[in-house]
Amino acid sequence: MCGIAGLLDPSGAPVDKDLLLKMVATLAPRGPDGEGIWLAPGVGLGHRRLSVIDLSEAASQPMGSEDGLVQVVFNGEIYNFQELRDELCAAGYRFRSRSDTEVLVHGYRHWGRGLLDRIDGMFAFAIWDARQRRLLAARDRMGKKPLYYALIPRDGGQPSLLAFGSELKALLAIPAVDRRVDPVALGRYLTFEYVPAPHSIVRGARKLDAAEMLEFDASEADPSPRVARYWTLPFPAEHGPRREEDAADELRALLARAVRRRLISDVPLGVFLSGGIDSSTIAACMAEEGGQGRIKSFSIAFADPSFDESAHASRVAAHLGTEHREERLEPRTLIDVLPDVTAFLDEPLGDASIVPTYLLSRFTRRHVTVALGGDGGDELFAGYPTFKAEAVARQMVDRLPRKAAALLCAVGRRAAAALPAGGGYFSHGFKLSQMMRGLDERGPRRHQQWMASFLPEELRLLLTPSLRAQAEPDTLAVLERATAESRARDPNDILMAFYCRFYLAGDINVKVDRAAGAVGLEARAPFLDTEVVKFACGLPPSLRIKRLVTKHILKRAMRGRLPDEIIDRPKHGFAIPVAHWLRAELYPMLREELHPDRLRREGFFDPGYVQTMVDEHKTGRRDHRKQLWTLLVFQRWLDRYRAGS
């Protein structure tokens, strides 16, 4: 976990060193072990370091070639760096460190942008080529590491400046960046609960998507960033037959290899352990690689039993013989930490599970510097309850005429509205209400409506007329465009591609990156290993979910290696009691942040519409937890970053 930043002036004039240092300083929590900058005519690169591999000064960044003509700043890990290092040594390159960063330096000199085809890892990097006066920046294939950029226009006909950084806050340190809220981005945030790439929440900045690269040629008269996708999920045109036993054996071998690569570290290392099959699988692979009693595992426990999974985590830890640590959290702890969480979120993220993720990261960081986790298992192997709902919808709804399906959904919504609003872990009324929202749709549109806070028709009531005129009329249209770009053709593959490109890259990975980055912890995800991803893409969909059993092939692969009650237990998300809090402990904050007078001044949301939601939720008539939490997070973001409308 590191932080990178940079400024490029195509005119060749010296960049503002003090400004670069301010940008780098915003990233200090990501890299608490050191700071470095490199300056040359027209370019400045900055880095904050979390030392993980090769703790010596030789591995400090920015890192350059011997002649100084290639300079690199890098956040992440290259897991196949040792093989690439051997190949580059054989080609005559000399290494001065043991770090994976130096593989990028010499790899770029040897292969150019072809380097992206060869490296496997989680990364965001920028490489400055002084000979060609060109910057190459890129994100990893599955979007583990972030990269924002901004093109800053200047007066007097001078070419625009390019700025980039690991987080939006690095760009917001630049006074010239337009901080006004982007209406398109806001509409998508309210639907997706995060801002999907390429937008950022402010007008003056963008972000790279997973598996995208950016090139900026400063030798051009008026250069601008050129962004292109260098890799896509490799779905086959057709899925051939596959023996289940062979597939399970191959998955076990691939996961063991992925974990083995992620155990390379010169600092203490552990594993997040929730007691679900994903994190338990990673812990089991670590135990097989590292030996009994040597693996450090970490979990948190909740006072509310409907949200607590600690007993399952303890069961797995005992089975594997890990050195297990658990922190028990009282409700007050979760609430008290909210200001810290909303402070480090420089872009609104409406996933409330970032709160326990931050607390787990903070607890883990007291003992280790690197932690492996189970992120990616749900997306690759159809683990979410929505995949079960999809199978049912195809049998019971998709065969109906459109009008009949729409009528069924309308009846379902009325039934859901009549149920009492609960405050526990996904009440029946909440689940039924969400399910009915997109049941008469198809594919990714159906799934995003199941997960959404506000649907397009609801946004037309929520947004003020002036903002509505600037926003997208259909915030879900981006899904069709993304599907057209994908290689997926099978309907199940299309859903997997949707979850990977949107929910995984835009929500899950962002949540873990920001929570871990806030405490200087590096989080690694073996499920997102390129070979594991390729395997999952080529798997017949019937082996991902079989007779409504999600993650079928993963469960088959781990049978006998984990307790049956862990393998067969229902999916349980990493959640907190948001619905209850918004009626009780958080109600004063909610009332203040969404006060009608404030909403009128800001001009984003219709005060009457919002007040109705607040009142209905407070009295228990409706469960508006998702909508109100999403609005609350945005308002807290406005408080912190003072963006105008």
TIMIDO-765519 format. One record per residue (C-alpha): residue in three letters; x, y, z. Coordinates in pm, whole numbers, plus 50000, padded with zeros to 5 digits. Each point is the difference from the previous one (the first is absolute). Layout:
ALAXYZ;...
***
This chain:
MET500005000050000;CYS501625032049880;GLY498915033249855;ILE501125015649672;ALA499545034749850;GLY501375020549713;LEU499905032049797;LEU500905004249631;ASP500465033049819;PRO500324994149622;SER501745033749960;GLY502974986650191;ALA499805027050267;PRO500834989050355;VAL497004986450187;ASP499015014550337;LYS502004979950254;ASP497995012550296;LEU496764990349830;LEU501354965149926;LEU501004996350365;LYS496465009950105;MET498564973549769;VAL502334973650140;ALA499245010350359;THR496304991749953;LEU501054963949940;ALA502114996650315;PRO497744974150174;ARG500434976549703;GLY503775001650028;PRO501195007150356;ASP503574987549949;GLY501475026449769;GLU499555027849746;GLY501815008049678;ILE499715023349704;TRP501855003049670;LEU500115031649789;ALA501135007149646;PRO499025026349739;GLY496234997449957;VAL499484970550232;GLY499744992050370;LEU499314965750152;GLY499184993250365;HIS499664969150217;ARG498984989650350;ARG501424966350099;LEU498714970650201;SER503044977350019;VAL499044963649931;ILE502614984649766;ASP503655010950032;LEU499925024250292;SER503305016549898;GLU500495034749854;ALA500844983649668;ALA496294992649957;SER498855035850062;GLN497955018449741;PRO499845017649763;MET502354974349849;GLY501965005749680;SER502164981849750;GLU503795003550021;ASP499965027549739;GLY497045017350168;LEU497945000549681;VAL497284976950136;GLN498345008750333;VAL497304979950179;VAL497565005650284;PHE498044969250097;ASN497304989250245;GLY499374962950049;GLU501744966749950;ILE501204981149691;TYR499594963550096;ASN502014985449715;PHE502875024650041;GLN502564973250080;GLU499434981849671;LEU500095032849807;ARG503145010550185;ASP501754967749897;GLU498945005849638;LEU501275035950003;CYS503284990150165;ALA500524974649723;ALA499435028449752;GLY502835019850160;TYR498225023750239;ARG501645006650337;PHE497925003350317;ARG500955021150300;SER497154988850228;ARG497814969750077;SER496795019649943;ASP497284993549747;THR500075037049908;GLU503314995749820;VAL498404973349780;LEU497725027549869;VAL502975022549926;HIS501944974449797;GLY496874982749870;TYR498855032349839;ARG503435005649845;HIS499914964749857;TRP496354995349898;GLY498515035149990;ARG496234999650054;GLY500224962249939;LEU500964999050368;LEU496275000750078;ASP499544966249832;ARG502654984150219;ILE499495012850353;ASP497564983550238;GLY499005017950317;MET498085028350157;PHE501355033349889;ALA499665035949897;PHE503185014849858;ALA501305028649790;ILE503134997749786;TRP501665031249861;ASP502054994549683;ALA502305030349962;ARG501184989949651;GLN496515001049856;ARG498635024950255;ARG497134976250057;LEU498184987650310;LEU498544965050020;ALA497634993550292;ALA497884969350066;ARG497784981250247;ASP499964962550060;ARG497594976849822;MET497424996950280;GLY500235035550136;LYS501604994150339;LYS502025032249997;PRO498555034449911;LEU501285027749775;TYR498385034249946;TYR501085026349749;ALA499135035549897;LEU500755021549696;ILE500335035750124;PRO499505027349737;ARG502125031850015;ASP499665035149865;GLY502025015549720;GLY499854970849759;GLN502364978750210;PRO499464962249985;SER498074984850288;LEU501714984250299;LEU499484963350083;ALA499714989850364;PHE499484965250144;GLY499754983950341;SER499034968550187;GLU496995017350154;LEU497775028949905;LYS501235020150298;ALA503435002949834;LEU498385018349708;LEU497795020950227;ALA503225014450145;ILE500355018649667;PRO498025032750014;ALA499385000049623;VAL498134966650001;ASP496265005749953;ARG498454987650328;ARG496365004449896;VAL497884968750021;ASP499644982049668;PRO496224995049948;VAL500524968249797;ALA502274985650269;LEU497555009550276;GLY497124982549822;ARG502064968649959;TYR501155001250360;LEU496405001650121;THR499184969249791;PHE503174979350042;GLU501065013150347;TYR503425007549852;VAL501205019749698;PRO500874976049717;ALA503045008349788;PRO500835020449799;HIS498195027350197;SER500955013650338;ILE497615019050224;VAL501555033449895;ARG499985014749651;GLY503735006449987;ALA501264964450049;ARG499624965549846;LYS501214965550096;LEU501344970449810;ASP497864968849992;ALA501384965650075;ALA502344987549724;GLU500365034349843;MET503145018649907;LEU500575037049943;GLU502605015049767;PHE500935036849999;ASP502415012049731;ALA501495032650121;SER501805005149668;GLU496705007949824;ALA498955036149950;ASP496894996850218;PRO500064965350156;SER497084983050171;PRO499764966450179;ARG499274969749782;VAL498274972650195;ALA499624964449871;ARG499114966050140;TYR502934975749979;TRP498214968550128;THR496484986250028;LEU498554970650190;PRO500774969849775;PHE496634983249961;PRO499854972749733;ALA497565002049709;GLU498454967750130;HIS500544979850315;GLY501034964249937;PRO499234971350239;ARG502144997450311;ARG500374971450249;GLU499125013450343;GLU502774981150178;ASP502655013049758;ALA498745035650039;ALA500114997550381;ASP503574986549988;GLU501115027949768;LEU498395026950215;ARG501744986850313;ALA503365000849821;LEU499455035049862;LEU498955014050338;ALA503004983850169;ARG502295016249743;ALA498275033850036;VAL500344999250378;ARG503634988649982;ARG500875030249785;ARG498285023350244;LEU501954987150299;ILE503165017349879;SER500655027650252;ASP502805014350209;VAL497525011550267;PRO497444981550221;LEU497054985349813;GLY496554986350091;VAL496484993249870;PHE496555015450043;LEU497744971950124;SER496225004650007;GLY498994963550013;GLY498515000849649;ILE501284976249735;ASP502075026049812;SER502205012150285;SER500084964850146;THR501274986449668;ILE502855025249997;ALA500854992250363;ALA500014962749921;CYS502365005249706;MET502275021150218;ALA500034973450271;GLU500954973549744;GLU502795022149870;GLY501255013550332;GLY499434971950247;GLN497724996450301;GLY500065027650259;ARG501995024649790;ILE497165018749833;LYS498635030750177;SER496265004549945;PHE497795029650094;SER496295005850040;ILE497605023750174;ALA496874991350197;PHE496765019650031;ALA497775003450304;ASP496894995449779;PRO499774962149939;SER498235004549664;PHE503165016849863;ASP502624979550186;GLU502064972749828;SER502754996650258;ALA499054964950110;HIS500494987649643;ALA503365017449972;SER501114984050327;ARG498874966049874;VAL502155003549687;ALA502965013250197;ALA499854970150234;HIS499704976049706;LEU503035015249824;GLY502045006750313;THR500505036849929;GLU501185025550252;HIS496625017050020;ARG499185034650134;GLU496525014850035;GLU498835034850093;ARG496495003650139;LEU498255032149897;GLU497225016850188;PRO497455020749804;ARG501485032350138;THR503404991249850;LEU498534996849652;ILE498115032650029;ASP502895019550150;VAL502304990749712;LEU497655013749731;PRO501675034549990;ASP503374983349937;VAL498584979249716;THR498225028649826;ALA503165021150038;PHE502264976549802;LEU497354993449733;ASP500935026949746;GLU497294986349770;PRO496634989050141;LEU499554962350043;GLY496574988650114;ASP501034965150108;ALA499535000450378;SER502264969750043;ILE502985023449961;VAL499535007850371;PRO500744964650128;THR502594995649724;TYR501865030350132;LEU499804987350359;LEU501224965649896;SER502875015849806;ARG500935022150295;PHE499974970250238;THR502024978449760;ARG502595027349942;ARG500954999250367;HIS501494965649939;VAL500944996749630;THR500715021849695;VAL498484977449732;ALA496714980850009;LEU498494975949749;GLY496234999149951;GLY497244982349810;ASP498865028549774;GLY498994989049651;GLY498584965950085;ASP496385011649977;GLU500465016749661;LEU501974971749841;PHE497924971050130;ALA496455014150019;GLY499965003650376;TYR497485027950055;PRO496344992650085;THR499065019149685;PHE501304970649795;LYS497444977550167;ALA497355026349940;GLU501065001449634;ALA499474962549960;VAL496535002750154;ALA499115030749793;ARG500914982449676;GLN497664971250085;MET497085019450148;VAL500065035049849;ASP501925000949674;ARG497544975849838;LEU497105023450071;PRO498885027049756;ARG501565033750084;LYS496705014950124;ALA499364970350228;ALA503525002150140;ALA499595037450066;LEU496674993350177;LEU501624973250215;CYS502715024550103;ALA497445027050083;VAL498104975950224;GLY503254989450163;ARG500965036150073;ARG496665006350169;ALA500424968450207;ALA503515010550102;ALA498765034450101;ALA497414983750229;LEU502624980350194;PRO501445015550317;ALA503395016249952;GLY502664980950192;GLY503385011050129;GLY501864967050000;TYR502124983449735;PHE497945003649680;SER496414998550125;HIS497394981349795;GLY498335032449895;PHE503305014949887;LYS500974969249798;LEU496594997449833;SER499985037149919;GLN503434998549838;MET499154968349809;MET496895014949844;ARG501855030849873;GLY501584983349701;LEU498244966949963;ASP498405008749665;GLU503365011049852;ARG502754978149852;GLY503714994150053;PRO502185026850161;ARG497145025150013;ARG498024976250218;HIS502924993750235;GLN500955036550036;GLN496405009050084;TRP500054973050266;MET503095016550150;ALA499205036649928;SER499175027750241;PHE498055021449749;LEU498594988549669;PRO499895024049702;GLU496325007650055;GLU500685007350368;LEU502845023449910;ARG497545021049803;LEU498185006350329;LEU503135003750214;LEU502085023949788;THR499105036849969;PRO498855011149650;SER503265018449924;LEU502144970150091;ARG497664975349833;ALA500465018749672;GLN503774993750016;ALA499904963850119;GLU499474968649793;PRO496334991349947;ASP500924963150034;THR502884992950238;LEU499854963249909;ALA500755005649630;VAL503714996750074;LEU499394962850059;GLU498974993749640;ARG503095018049872;ALA502264979750226;THR498334967449894;ALA500575008549635;GLU503725004850071;SER500294966850183;ARG501004966949843;ALA497254982650201;ARG497184984849798;ASP498414974450232;PRO497425017450226;ASN501744986650311;ASP503375012549877;ILE498455034249934;LEU498925001650365;MET503454989550119;ALA501585027049782;PHE497575025650144;TYR500854991250359;CYS503745000649931;ARG500095032549806;PHE497535019250213;TYR499364987150352;LEU503434984350056;ALA502105027549841;GLY497785029250107;ASP498904989550348;ILE501724969850159;ASN503545008249890;VAL499555036950080;LYS498644991950346;VAL502964977750086;ASP502585023249844;ARG498795030950186;ALA499444982450333;ALA503374982549993;GLY501755030549856;ALA498735021850282;VAL502044979450249;GLY503014990949783;LEU499004963649949;GLU500524981049675;ALA497074977449905;ARG500544971849748;ALA497284980149820;PRO501084965649868;PHE496634994149831;LEU500865028749765;ASP503124982749874;THR499975001249619;GLU500124962249961;VAL497144995150248;VAL497975026149811;LYS500704982949668;PHE498924966850148;ALA496745014950129;CYS499255016249663;GLY500444966849821;LEU497914980350250;PRO496594987549881;PRO497415021050185;SER498404968350139;LEU503144994850209;ARG499815034850150;ILE496404995850120;LYS498304965949996;ARG496414993850107;LEU500015033250190;VAL503264991150177;THR502315029949956;LYS503804995949965;HIS499424963549920;ILE503484992449865;LEU501765018950281;LYS498024980450259;ARG500864967849821;ALA503685009749992;MET500105007450374;ARG497924970450118;GLY502134980950251;ARG502345029450050;LEU497525021550190;PRO497184989850239;ASP496754991849821;GLU498065025550206;ILE502285027349866;ILE499704988449640;ASP496224996250013;ARG499025030250211;PRO497985027349825;LYS501695031249865;HIS500305027350267;GLY501195034549902;PHE502305022350204;ALA497255023350120;ILE499055023950280;PRO496525009150137;VAL499505030949784;ALA496204998249999;HIS499825001150380;TRP502705026650037;LEU498235023849763;ARG496934998150225;ALA501945003150324;GLU503675008850061;LEU500625015649658;TYR496665017549970;PRO501295033750130;MET502814999249742;LEU497574989649726;ARG497595028050089;GLU502795025849997;GLU501664988549677;LEU496674997149814;HIS498275030150151;PRO497675016149743;ASP501635034250038;ARG503424985849923;LEU498744980349700;ARG498385031549857;ARG503275019350031;GLU502054973049831;GLY497554994049716;PHE500614962749944;PHE496984982550154;ASP496295007450035;PRO499495007550372;GLY496424987150010;TYR500844966749839;VAL502934994450237;GLN498015010250308;THR497304974849912;MET502624972349992;VAL501465011450332;ASP496555000650165;GLU498934966349860;HIS503204983650115;LYS499945016150346;THR496454988450067;GLY500654965149864;ARG497485002849716;ARG502694993049738;ASP503584987649993;HIS502035026549816;ARG503384989550141;LYS501804998849666;GLN498665032849869;LEU500575019550321;TRP503464986050063;THR501045008449642;LEU498745035750044;LEU501625003250343;VAL503404989349865;PHE499765025249717;GLN499095028050240;ARG502914991050226;TRP502255001049695;LEU498735034949918;ASP500785010950355;ARG503574987749968;TYR500895010649646;ARG497765030749956;ALA499154993549637;GLY497545023949841;SER497004990449791;
***
